[in-house]
Amino acid sequence: MTNKTGEAYAFFNCNASKEAIEGEIPDIRRVVETANGLELSLTEVSTLRTRREDPALSRFIETAEIGSIYPSKLAHLRSTDKPKKVRDLRYALHAIYPDKSNEDAAGELVGVINEIYTNHEAGKIFTGAIVGKDAEGEYAVWDNE
């Protein structure tokens, strides 16, 4: 075992209330079979923006932009879309994964975010990204390919 704790965030838009999403997290975890040691907490980005414990995270939230994912029926809108500022997104789902890497934590978020999208935003444009610290200690969008 390592002494390291994996950490990642999923920043995303969703029309569901914070309470609705939090209420279904236990069921989502069962469906996507997240690891037992994984801790998840949902926060509104507007609240996270006021916290200053992690300067790298604050910089990322204030400056980063992410694109959207389009269902095939709306793909024609892609050419007119502009990246969205992370600070303007609604939610941040924070994953903490003891004795694992940041990549492991990010990987666990993939299924959870996919299920939230399926439950609330299916067929709509999805704006979100999974983010973790890179080797230099700065946050970056995680690419699972």
HELIX and SHEET records of a PDB file:
HELIX    1   1 LYS A   18  VAL A   32  1                                  15    
HELIX    2   2 VAL A   45  LEU A   48  1                                   4    
HELIX    3   3 PRO A   55  THR A   63  1                                   9    
HELIX    4   4 SER A   72  THR A   80  5                                   9    
HELIX    5   5 VAL A   86  ASP A   88  5                                   3    
HELIX    6   6 ASN A  102  HIS A  120  1                                  19    
SHEET    1   A 5 GLU A  39  GLU A  44  0                                        
SHEET    2   A 5 TYR A  91  PRO A  98 -1                                        
SHEET    3   A 5 THR A   5  PHE A  12 -1                                        
SHEET    4   A 5 PHE A 126  LYS A 133 -1                                        
SHEET    5   A 5 SER A  68  ILE A  69 -1                                        
SHEET    1   B 5 GLU A  39  GLU A  44  0                                        
SHEET    2   B 5 TYR A  91  PRO A  98 -1                                        
SHEET    3   B 5 THR A   5  PHE A  12 -1                                        
SHEET    4   B 5 PHE A 126  LYS A 133 -1                                        
SHEET    5   B 5 TYR A 139  VAL A 141 -1                                        
SHEET    1   C 2 GLU A  65  ILE A  66  0                                        
SHEET    2   C 2 LYS A  84  LYS A  85 -1                                        
END                                                                             
